[in-house]
Amino acid sequence: MPSDTAEWAVQILVFVIVAYPIVGGLTFIVSSFYYHVFSEKRERPRYLQHGEPFVTILVPAHNEESSIAGTVHYLASRLNYPADKYEILVIDDASTDRTAEILARLQDEFPALRVITIVQNRGKAHGLNVALAYANGDFLLSNDADTKPNPDALWQYMSYFERDGGHNVGAVTGNMLAANRTTLTAQAQQNELNSIIGLIKRSQMSYGALFAFSGANTMYRRQAVIDVGGWHAEQPTEDISIAWDMQQAGWRALFAPHIRFFLDVPERLKALAKQRRRWSSGGIYVLLTKGPKLLRHPVTNFRMMPVILDYGISIVWSFLYWISMALFLLAQVYFAVAQNWERFWHNWYMVGIFVAIQMVVGLIQLTTASYYNDGGKTLKYIVFAPWYMLVYWMVNTWTVVYEFIPTVAKVWNRRDGGTWRSPERSTSLQVTRSAGKREAP
């Protein structure tokens, strides 16, 4: 047993790090419950009382020939917001496919559509910064080329800026869900978006800070974007970076769980790993470049302290996980060769207990989040939960370890991390779009 306070502190720290998925999961469940009971229902979007502000919808695009037409059609015709109160501004960032040709045709059809063409590929953040100079709206909806918000999203977003205290709100991000669910990998992501990301954002709102906005769909106050110097092109993930910048500058960042948007998620494990490598690199980059500034003033930035602590522990745990996995397998080989079957089976027994507890916590988390989001309708995807928690979830820990050293090198060398690569869009949604075109009159 520990003999003094310091030893107890070390023991508790070791326990939290080793049991991070379990402790973290329980923490998210409790804190999200607090937010759901005391804040979520009270903060539902309300109809606007002071008119509709003009909104510019920014759509960054690079080689989006498979999705851009459907997205523009949806944004131009399906949103429940006065047509003269918003515009669509597509940033064509050096596309090499038919994106430019499609956009030219769409401009003849939709007067509210404007296109900015960037000749040299400089990345999403750079494109958004260029568009900032051309946008007419005081509010900016960043909407990915493969993303469709619910029809009421614009006025629902604006209600958060209109309410009491809304003048301090810099950005509001919505609740993301998967549009395509045709493969096991895509189905597993429905569990993640529902039970992990949605629940964690609720948890973070219980203490008033967000780790990241959603790059796929977030409404920004233009003045807040200008105040923090825009989106930072050197960051691998501009949505995490600007979230930290705004909150450090004193702007409030809000999660709006009742505003839904649907995005194209990776359908293959390889594409998923590529996406998560970028996410991991972005999180590490932000932690290393912006974390020290926040930690120097912990009282002023008290809302961000849990965010920094949680992400820091998750990085340490990711390394610990793979190191312990390697040591476990080596030990099992040793005990098998030495025919020490008692220790061999005892180790598997302990691992089984740990995994079982983790599975139970994960299922509670998934079930709770499903009831928060839609009254439990998405519980039909619970059959894919074991795939997520036992296999798919390992991808996230692997990408953190894989990207850590390269990201430290980027920070050290100050290399630009923002150029685009052509995205891999789901074949199922492409088929749906093509079918829709054939059926159109």
N, C-alpha and C positions, 0 to 999 in steps of 0.2 A: 504493500500500500504506500502511496506517496506520503512523505513525512512533512512537507511544508507547502506553502501556497504556490511557489514556483513550480514544484513537481506536479501539483494538481493542474496548474495551467498548461504544462507541457502535455500531460496525459489527456486533457480535454481537447487540446489542439490536435494531437495525433488521432484521437477518436473521430473528431469532426472531419479530418482529411481522409482517413481510411473509409469512414462510413458516409462520405459526402453524398452519394446518390440517395441514401435513405434519409439522412438528416435534412438534406436540401429539399427532397421531395415533401417531407412532412412540414417543413417550414413554408414551402410554397402553398401547400394545402391550407394551413391555418391562416396565413396572411391573406390569401386570396378570398377565403371565407369572410374574413373581416371586411375586405373591400366590397364584396358582393352584398353583404348584409347592410352595411352602413353607408355605402356610397353609390354602388352601381345603379340601383333602381332610382335613386334620387337624381342621378346625373344623366338620365335618358335624354336624347335629343328632343328639343321642343321647337314648335313652329316659330319662325322668325317674326318678331314683333316690330322691327324697325327697318323693314325692307331687305332686299337681297343685294349684298355687295357684289361688285364685279369680280369674277374669278377667272384666272388664266389657268387652263389645264396644260401642264407641261408633259410632253410624251417623248422621252429620249428613245432614239431608235438607231440600231446598227444591224443591218442585214435582217430585217424583220418582215420579209415579203410574205411569210406564211400567216402573220397575225395582224399586221398593221391595218389592213382594210377593215377587218371585223371590229377592231378596237375603235377606230375612228367612227365607223357607222354607229356603234353603240353609244359612244360619248356624244355624238352629234344629235342623236334622235331618241335616246331612251332615258335621258336624265330628267327628273322632275324639277326643273329649274328654268326660269325665264330664258328663252333663247337669246335675248339681247343682253343678258347679264353674265355671259361667259363666252370665252373663246378657247379654241384648241390650237396649241402651238407645238408642232412636232419638230424635234431637233434631229435631223438626219445626219448622223455622225459618220461621214465617209463610207456609206454603205456601198458594197460592191455587187449586190444582187439587184432585184427589181424594185427595191423599196422606193427609190426616187421616182420611178415611172408610175408606180401605184399612187404615190402621194400627189403627183401632178394631176392625175385623173380625178382623185378625190377632191382636190381644190375646186374643180369645176362644179362639183356636186354640192359642196358644203361651203358657203361663204364665210362661216365662222372659223374655217381652218386656215392657218398660216404655217408655212414651212421655213425653217432655217436650215441651210445646207452648210455643213462644215467639211472642208476639203480634206483635211488631215485628221486621221483618227486620234483623238485626244482623250476619250473616255467620257463616261456619264457625267461626272462632276463638272468637267470643263464645259460640256454641252449645256448643262443647267445654268452655269454662270453666264454663258453667252446669251441664253434665252432670257435671263433676268433683265437684261438691258432692253429687250423688245416686248416684254410682257406689259399689258395694260392694266392688269388686275392688282389690287392691293393684297389679294390672297392668291396663293399659288398651290394648285394640286399637282403634286408629282405623281404621275401615273405611268407605269411601265407599259410597253407596247403589247404585252400579253395579258394585261390585267383589266378586269371590268368591275367597277364598284356597283353596289346596289343602286337602283334608280333614284332613291332619295338621298344619296350620299352627300351631294353638295350642300343642300340646306341643313342636313344633319350636322355636317362638319361646322358650318357657319354658326350654328346655335351655341357651340362651345365658346366661340369668340364673342358672342353677343351677351351672354349671361353675366351676372355680377362677378367681377374679378377677371373677366375675359380679356381685359386690356393687357394683362400680364402673360397671356397664353401665346407662346411662340409657334407651337405646332401641335397638331392633333393627328394621331395615327390610328388607323382602323384595325379591324379584326380579319386576318387573312385566312382564307380557306382554299382548298385545292379544287380547281376546275376539272381536272382529269384524274380519274381513279381507275385506270384500266389495267395497271400492272401491280404486282405485289409491292414494289418499291413506292409507287404512287399512293397505294392504299395505306401503306405504313405512314406516309407523310401526313395523311389526313389525321391520324392519331397524334402526330407531333404538333401540327398546327392547332389542333383542338386542345390537347391535354398538356402540351409542354409550353409552346409559345403563348397561347392565350392565357393559360393559368399563370405563367411567370409574369406576364405584363400586368395582370390583375394584382399579383403579389407585389410587384414593384410600385404600383399605384397606391398601395396601402401606406407606403412611406413617402410617396410623392416624387419619385424619380423613375426614369426609364433608361434602360441600357441602350436601346436603339429605337429609332423610328423604322417603319417598314419602307424600304426604298421603292416598293411596288405601288404604294398608295398612301400618301401623307399630305395633309393640308398645312401649308406654312403661311405665317404672316410675313408678308414681303419685308417689312421693316426689321423683323427679327433676323431674317436671312442676311440682310445688308449689315445689320449690327454685328454679326459674327464673321463678316468677311466672306459670305457665301459658302458654297460647298468646296471642300479642300481636295484638289485633284491629286495630291500626293498620297491620299489615303486609299487603300484597297477597297474600302466600303464607305462611301460618302454618307450613308444614312446613320451609321453608328457615330461617325465623327461629328456631324452637325448636331446630333442629339446631345452629345457631351458639351459641345461648344455653347449651345443655347442655354443649357442648364447652368453651366459655369457663369454665363453672362447674366443670370438672374431671370431668364424667361422660363415659364412653366411649360412642361411637356406632358401631354395628356394621351391616355389610351381610351379609345371609344369602342367598347366591345359590341355595341349595337350597330355600328357601321360595318357592314361586311363587304369584302371585295374578294374576287375569285381570280387566282393566277394559275399559270401553267407551271406545274411542278415537274422535276425530272422523272422520267419513267424508267431509266436504267440506272443501275448502281454506279456505273462509271461516271455518268453525268452528275449524279448526286454527289459523289466524292469530289468532283471538280468544283461544284457549287460550294460545298462545305469547306473546301480548302480556302476559297476566297473569303468566306465568312470568318473562318478561324484566323486567317491572316489579318483581316480587318479589325477583329476584336483585340488581337495581340498588339497590333500597331497602335490602336487608340489607347490601350492601357499603358503602353510604354511612353507614348508621346504626350498624353494629356493627363494620365493618372498622377504623376508627380506634382503637377501644378495644383490639382485638386487636393492632394494630401497635405500640401503646405498650409492650407487653410481649411482644416476639417470642420470647424464650427460653421463657417460661412457656407461650405458645401456639404453640410451634414446629410442632406437627402441623397447625395451621390455615394456616401461612404458604404452603405450596404451593397450597392452595385459593384463598386471596386473590390470589396472583400469577397463577394460571391464569385466574381469572374476570376479573381486571383487564385482562389482555392480550387476552382474548376480546372485551371491550367495545371496547378501542382498535382491535382488528383489524376489528370489524364496521363501525366508521366508516371505517377505511382502505379496506375492501373497496368500499364504495359510492362513496367519493370517487374511488378509482382507477378504478372502473368508468365513472364519468362522464367522467373525464379521458381514459380510453382511447377511449371512443366519440367524444369531440370530436376527439381526435388522428386517429382513423381517417377521420372526415369531412374533416378538413383535408387529410390526405395523399391522399384520393381526389379532392378538388377540385383539388389541386395536381398530380395525376397522378404522385405520387411512389410508384409501385407497389412499389418495393423496400422502403421503410420500412413501407408498408401491409401487405405480406405477411409481413415480418419480425416485426411486432408480433403478428400472428395465430399465427405459428410459435412465438413465445415463450409466448403464452397457452396454446397447445396442449400445450406441454411441461409447463407448470405444472399444467394440468388433468389431464394423463395421469398425472403423478406422484401427484397428489392422489387420483385414482381408484384407482391401484394400492395406495396406503397404505390407503384406505378399504376396498377389497376384502380386504386382509390382515386388517384390523381386524374386518370382518364375519365372515370365515371363522374367525378365532381365537375370537371370542366365541361363535359357533355351536357350536364343539367344546367350549368351556367349559360352555355351558348344557345342551346335550342331545346331545352326541356328533356334531353336524353335521346333525341332522334338519332344522333350520330353514334349511339352505343352499338348500332349494328356493325360498326367497324372494329368492335372490340376483339373480334376474331383475329385481327391482324396485330393486336398488341404484343403478343409474344415475339413475333418477327421483329417488331420495332425494338423492344427492350433487350432482346438477346443478340441480335445481329446488326440491324440497322443503326442502333444507338452506338455501337462500337465504331462506326464510321466517324462520328463526331469526335470521339476521343483520339482516334488515329490522326485525323486532320490537324488537331491542335499540336500534337507531337511533331508531325511531319512538317508543319509550316513554321514552327517556333524559330528555329535557327535562320532560315531564309528571311523571315520577317524582321528579326533582330538586325540582320545584315542590311535590309532595306532602310531601316531606321538609321543605322550607323552611317550608311553611304548617302542617305537622303535621296534615294532613287524614286522617281515618279511611279506610283502604283496604280494609275488610273486608266490605262488604255483598254479599249474594248477587245473582246474576242467574240466571234460569231456564236450566238447562243444555240443550244440544241433544243428545239421545240418538240413537243410531244406529237407523235404521229397521229394519235387518236383525235386531237383537236384539229389537226390539219385535214383529216378525213371529214370531220364534221363540217368544217368551213367549206370544203369543196362541195359537199353534198348540198349545203345551203345555197351555194351559188348556182348549182344546176337546177334547183327547184324554184329559184327566184323567177318572177315573170319577166 
